Amino acid sequence: MFKHLLKRKSSREIAKDRLKILLISDRVNCSPEMMEMIKNDIAKVISKYMKIDTQTMEIQITKTGSKGRSLKNPTLYANIPILDLKQ
């Protein structure tokens, strides 16, 4: 059932993900190390409540503007595959 979620990423996919993190972190002045720490902290908290796939988990920080404002605020987006809920 969850077989497709357990598939390992290729070296190419891992390198591509790392490059994305580097580019995104550069745009919002957040180091790749800080991005990795944020990702690990989010995974640790969510793992208390559900089983997640940390290998394919993705986070992004982008700058988005609010309606009627010219200032752009950093926004965190997370894509966290949920494998099962803990009881």
N, C-alpha and C positions, 0 to 999 in steps of 0.2 A: 504494500500500500504506500509506504513512504520511501520505497526503494530509490526513486529518482532524487529524493532530497539528500540521500546519503552518499551520492556520487562525489568523489574527490575532484577538486579543481585541478586543471592542468597548470603547468608552470607558466604558460602564456597567460592564462586567466588571472593567476596570482599576480604576475608582473603588471598586468593591465590594471588590476584593482589597486595595487600600490601606487601606480602612477596617478590614478584618479585621486587617491587620498592626498598625494603630494601636491597636485595642482589645486585641489579644493582648499587644503590647509594654507597654501600660499596666498590664495585670494582673501582669506579672512584672518590672516596673520596668526594662524594656529599651527604649531609645529606638527609634523607627522607623529612624533612621540606623544604629544598631547592628544592627538586624534585617537591613537591606539589606547591610551589610558582611558579616554572617554568610552570607547567601544568596550573595553574590558569591564569597566564599572557598570555600564548599562547591562551587559550580559550577566554579570554577577547578581545584580538585583532581580532581573527578570527570571533568572534560573531558579530563584526561590519559589516561584509560583508555577512555572511551566518548563518543560523540556524544550530547549531551543537548539537550532543548528548554528553554532558559533562559527563554523567554517565558511558558511555562505552568508552570514550576517553582514550587512553593509550599513555604514552611516555616512552622512554627508552634511557639511555645513555650507550653506549658501547665504548670500546677502539678498534680502528681498525688501522691497519698499512697501509701506503701509498705504492704504487708500488716502489720497489727499496729502501725502507727505513725500518729500523728496529724499529724506534720509533712508538709508538702507540698513536694516537690522539683520544680524546673523540669525539664521534659522536652521535648526537641526532636524534632519530627516533620517529615519531609521527603517530599514527593511530587515525584519527579524523573522526567519522561518520558524514557526511553532510546530514541534514534532508531537507534543502531547501535553495535556494539562496535568498538573500534580494534584492529588487529592488531599 
